[in-house]
Amino acid sequence: MQECPLKSPCVNICALDEDDLCTGCQRSAAEITRWSRMDNDERRQVLARTVERARAKGLLIS
């Protein structure tokens, strides 16, 4: 059985900060651009990085 593609973390707050990261989903411009061509393993890696970025900015309580 084939796995469904992971959904984009986009929250429709699309603005890049000084680090070239989206202030809404914490993905880089390159990650956003490549998302539709990534497999689920790559998407999971990106999602893990977005969590770490948000945590480092104090946007998540851990």
N, CA, C and O atoms as a GROMACS GRO file, in nm:
protein
  248
    1MET      N    1   0.084  -0.118   0.000
    1MET     CA    2   0.000   0.000   0.000
    1MET      C    3   0.088   0.124   0.000
    1MET      O    4   0.181   0.135   0.080
    2GLN      N    5   0.060   0.216  -0.089
    2GLN     CA    6   0.143   0.336  -0.101
    2GLN      C    7   0.098   0.443  -0.002
    2GLN      O    8  -0.022   0.466   0.019
    3GLU      N    9   0.195   0.508   0.057
    3GLU     CA   10   0.171   0.613   0.155
    3GLU      C   11   0.126   0.741   0.085
    3GLU      O   12   0.178   0.777  -0.020
    4CYS      N   13   0.029   0.810   0.144
    4CYS     CA   14  -0.016   0.939   0.089
    4CYS      C   15   0.092   1.044   0.114
    4CYS      O   16   0.163   1.037   0.213
    5PRO      N   17   0.104   1.141   0.023
    5PRO     CA   18   0.204   1.247   0.044
    5PRO      C   19   0.172   1.328   0.171
    5PRO      O   20   0.056   1.357   0.200
    6LEU      N   21   0.276   1.361   0.245
    6LEU     CA   22   0.258   1.445   0.363
    6LEU      C   23   0.212   1.584   0.322
    6LEU      O   24   0.259   1.638   0.222
    7LYS      N   25   0.123   1.638   0.398
    7LYS     CA   26   0.067   1.770   0.370
    7LYS      C   27   0.168   1.881   0.400
    7LYS      O   28   0.248   1.871   0.492
    8SER      N   29   0.161   1.985   0.322
    8SER     CA   30   0.247   2.102   0.342
    8SER      C   31   0.217   2.167   0.476
    8SER      O   32   0.101   2.173   0.518
    9PRO      N   33   0.320   2.216   0.545
    9PRO     CA   34   0.298   2.284   0.673
    9PRO      C   35   0.258   2.432   0.656
    9PRO      O   36   0.249   2.505   0.754
   10CYS      N   37   0.234   2.474   0.534
   10CYS     CA   38   0.198   2.614   0.507
   10CYS      C   39   0.077   2.656   0.589
   10CYS      O   40  -0.023   2.584   0.597
   11VAL      N   41   0.086   2.774   0.652
   11VAL     CA   42  -0.025   2.829   0.729
   11VAL      C   43  -0.072   2.962   0.671
   11VAL      O   44  -0.139   3.040   0.739
   12ASN      N   45  -0.037   2.986   0.546
   12ASN     CA   46  -0.079   3.106   0.472
   12ASN      C   47  -0.032   3.237   0.534
   12ASN      O   48  -0.100   3.339   0.524
   13ILE      N   49   0.083   3.233   0.599
   13ILE     CA   50   0.152   3.353   0.646
   13ILE      C   51   0.286   3.352   0.574
   13ILE      O   52   0.387   3.310   0.630
   14CYS      N   53   0.285   3.396   0.452
   14CYS     CA   54   0.398   3.377   0.362
   14CYS      C   55   0.484   3.503   0.354
   14CYS      O   56   0.458   3.592   0.273
   15ALA      N   57   0.584   3.508   0.439
   15ALA     CA   58   0.679   3.620   0.439
   15ALA      C   59   0.813   3.566   0.486
   15ALA      O   60   0.821   3.496   0.588
   16LEU      N   61   0.918   3.598   0.412
   16LEU     CA   62   1.051   3.550   0.449
   16LEU      C   63   1.118   3.649   0.544
   16LEU      O   64   1.108   3.770   0.526
   17ASP      N   65   1.184   3.597   0.646
   17ASP     CA   66   1.257   3.682   0.739
   17ASP      C   67   1.400   3.704   0.689
   17ASP      O   68   1.434   3.665   0.577
   18GLU      N   69   1.482   3.767   0.771
   18GLU     CA   70   1.620   3.799   0.732
   18GLU      C   71   1.706   3.674   0.711
   18GLU      O   72   1.812   3.683   0.648
   19ASP      N   73   1.662   3.559   0.761
   19ASP     CA   74   1.735   3.434   0.742
   19ASP      C   75   1.681   3.354   0.624
   19ASP      O   76   1.720   3.239   0.604
   20ASP      N   77   1.591   3.413   0.545
   20ASP     CA   78   1.529   3.349   0.429
   20ASP      C   79   1.440   3.233   0.471
   20ASP      O   80   1.427   3.134   0.398
   21LEU      N   81   1.377   3.246   0.589
   21LEU     CA   82   1.283   3.146   0.639
   21LEU      C   83   1.143   3.206   0.644
   21LEU      O   84   1.126   3.323   0.678
   22CYS      N   85   1.044   3.127   0.609
   22CYS     CA   86   0.907   3.174   0.615
   22CYS      C   87   0.867   3.195   0.761
   22CYS      O   88   0.889   3.108   0.845
   23THR      N   89   0.809   3.310   0.791
   23THR     CA   90   0.768   3.339   0.928
   23THR      C   91   0.647   3.256   0.971
   23THR      O   92   0.619   3.245   1.090
   24GLY      N   93   0.576   3.198   0.876
   24GLY     CA   94   0.460   3.116   0.909
   24GLY      C   95   0.493   2.971   0.934
   24GLY      O   96   0.456   2.915   1.037
   25CYS      N   97   0.564   2.909   0.839
   25CYS     CA   98   0.589   2.764   0.850
   25CYS      C   99   0.733   2.728   0.882
   25CYS      O  100   0.763   2.612   0.908
   26GLN      N  101   0.822   2.825   0.883
   26GLN     CA  102   0.964   2.806   0.916
   26GLN      C  103   1.043   2.727   0.812
   26GLN      O  104   1.152   2.679   0.841
   27ARG      N  105   0.988   2.713   0.691
   27ARG     CA  106   1.065   2.650   0.584
   27ARG      C  107   1.147   2.756   0.512
   27ARG      O  108   1.110   2.873   0.508
   28SER      N  109   1.259   2.712   0.456
   28SER     CA  110   1.340   2.802   0.374
   28SER      C  111   1.272   2.818   0.238
   28SER      O  112   1.186   2.739   0.200
   29ALA      N  113   1.313   2.921   0.165
   29ALA     CA  114   1.259   2.941   0.031
   29ALA      C  115   1.286   2.819  -0.056
   29ALA      O  116   1.200   2.778  -0.134
   30ALA      N  117   1.404   2.761  -0.043
   30ALA     CA  118   1.438   2.641  -0.122
   30ALA      C  119   1.350   2.523  -0.085
   30ALA      O  120   1.308   2.447  -0.172
   31GLU      N  121   1.322   2.507   0.044
   31GLU     CA  122   1.236   2.396   0.088
   31GLU      C  123   1.093   2.415   0.037
   31GLU      O  124   1.028   2.319  -0.002
   32ILE      N  125   1.046   2.537   0.039
   32ILE     CA  126   0.911   2.566  -0.011
   32ILE      C  127   0.904   2.534  -0.160
   32ILE      O  128   0.808   2.472  -0.206
   33THR      N  129   1.004   2.578  -0.233
   33THR     CA  130   1.007   2.558  -0.378
   33THR      C  131   1.011   2.409  -0.414
   33THR      O  132   0.945   2.367  -0.509
   34ARG      N  133   1.088   2.331  -0.340
   34ARG     CA  134   1.106   2.189  -0.369
   34ARG      C  135   0.997   2.098  -0.313
   34ARG      O  136   0.989   1.981  -0.352
   35TRP      N  137   0.915   2.147  -0.222
   35TRP     CA  138   0.820   2.063  -0.148
   35TRP      C  139   0.741   1.968  -0.239
   35TRP      O  140   0.732   1.849  -0.208
   36SER      N  141   0.687   2.016  -0.347
   36SER     CA  142   0.601   1.931  -0.432
   36SER      C  143   0.680   1.819  -0.501
   36SER      O  144   0.620   1.723  -0.548
   37ARG      N  145   0.811   1.832  -0.506
   37ARG     CA  146   0.894   1.729  -0.570
   37ARG      C  147   0.964   1.637  -0.469
   37ARG      O  148   1.037   1.546  -0.508
   38MET      N  149   0.941   1.660  -0.341
   38MET     CA  150   1.003   1.579  -0.237
   38MET      C  151   0.922   1.453  -0.212
   38MET      O  152   0.800   1.451  -0.226
   39ASP      N  153   0.994   1.345  -0.173
   39ASP     CA  154   0.923   1.227  -0.126
   39ASP      C  155   0.896   1.246   0.025
   39ASP      O  156   0.943   1.342   0.085
   40ASN      N  157   0.821   1.154   0.083
   40ASN     CA  158   0.783   1.171   0.224
   40ASN      C  159   0.902   1.170   0.319
   40ASN      O  160   0.899   1.237   0.422
   41ASP      N  161   1.007   1.096   0.287
   41ASP     CA  162   1.125   1.096   0.374
   41ASP      C  163   1.187   1.236   0.378
   41ASP      O  164   1.222   1.286   0.484
   42GLU      N  165   1.201   1.298   0.261
   42GLU     CA  166   1.255   1.434   0.256
   42GLU      C  167   1.163   1.531   0.330
   42GLU      O  168   1.210   1.620   0.402
   43ARG      N  169   1.033   1.515   0.311
   43ARG     CA  170   0.936   1.603   0.378
   43ARG      C  171   0.946   1.590   0.530
   43ARG      O  172   0.937   1.689   0.602
   44ARG      N  173   0.964   1.469   0.579
   44ARG     CA  174   0.979   1.448   0.724
   44ARG      C  175   1.104   1.519   0.776
   44ARG      O  176   1.103   1.576   0.884
   45GLN      N  177   1.211   1.515   0.698
   45GLN     CA  178   1.333   1.585   0.737
   45GLN      C  179   1.309   1.736   0.745
   45GLN      O  180   1.354   1.801   0.838
   46VAL      N  181   1.239   1.789   0.647
   46VAL     CA  182   1.207   1.933   0.646
   46VAL      C  183   1.120   1.966   0.766
   46VAL      O  184   1.144   2.066   0.835
   47LEU      N  185   1.018   1.885   0.791
   47LEU     CA  186   0.929   1.911   0.905
   47LEU      C  187   1.005   1.909   1.037
   47LEU      O  188   0.978   1.991   1.125
   48ALA      N  189   1.099   1.817   1.051
   48ALA     CA  190   1.180   1.813   1.173
   48ALA      C  191   1.262   1.942   1.187
   48ALA      O  192   1.275   1.996   1.296
   49ARG      N  193   1.318   1.990   1.076
   49ARG     CA  194   1.394   2.116   1.080
   49ARG      C  195   1.305   2.234   1.114
   49ARG      O  196   1.347   2.325   1.186
   50THR      N  197   1.181   2.234   1.064
   50THR     CA  198   1.092   2.347   1.095
   50THR      C  199   1.060   2.353   1.243
   50THR      O  200   1.049   2.461   1.302
   51VAL      N  201   1.043   2.236   1.304
   51VAL     CA  202   1.016   2.230   1.449
   51VAL      C  203   1.136   2.285   1.526
   51VAL      O  204   1.120   2.365   1.618
   52GLU      N  205   1.255   2.243   1.488
   52GLU     CA  206   1.376   2.291   1.555
   52GLU      C  207   1.394   2.442   1.537
   52GLU      O  208   1.432   2.512   1.630
   53ARG      N  209   1.366   2.491   1.418
   53ARG     CA  210   1.376   2.636   1.393
   53ARG      C  211   1.277   2.714   1.479
   53ARG      O  212   1.311   2.816   1.538
   54ALA      N  213   1.155   2.664   1.484
   54ALA     CA  214   1.052   2.732   1.564
   54ALA      C  215   1.088   2.727   1.712
   54ALA      O  216   1.070   2.826   1.783
   55ARG      N  217   1.139   2.615   1.758
   55ARG     CA  218   1.181   2.602   1.897
   55ARG      C  219   1.295   2.699   1.928
   55ARG      O  220   1.294   2.765   2.032
   56ALA      N  221   1.391   2.708   1.839
   56ALA     CA  222   1.507   2.797   1.859
   56ALA      C  223   1.466   2.944   1.864
   56ALA      O  224   1.530   3.025   1.930
   57LYS      N  225   1.358   2.978   1.793
   57LYS     CA  226   1.308   3.116   1.793
   57LYS      C  227   1.210   3.143   1.907
   57LYS      O  228   1.159   3.254   1.921
   58GLY      N  229   1.185   3.040   1.988
   58GLY     CA  230   1.092   3.058   2.100
   58GLY      C  231   0.946   3.056   2.057
   58GLY      O  232   0.859   3.104   2.130
   59LEU      N  233   0.919   3.000   1.940
   59LEU     CA  234   0.781   2.995   1.891
   59LEU      C  235   0.707   2.871   1.938
   59LEU      O  236   0.584   2.863   1.927
   60LEU      N  237   0.781   2.773   1.991
   60LEU     CA  238   0.722   2.650   2.044
   60LEU      C  239   0.762   2.635   2.190
   60LEU      O  240   0.874   2.666   2.229
   61ILE      N  241   0.670   2.586   2.266
   61ILE     CA  242   0.701   2.554   2.405
   61ILE      C  243   0.727   2.404   2.411
   61ILE      O  244   0.642   2.325   2.371
   62SER      N  245   0.844   2.365   2.459
   62SER     CA  246   0.876   2.223   2.462
   62SER      C  247   0.876   2.168   2.602
   62SER      O  248   0.902   2.049   2.622
   0.00000   0.00000   0.00000
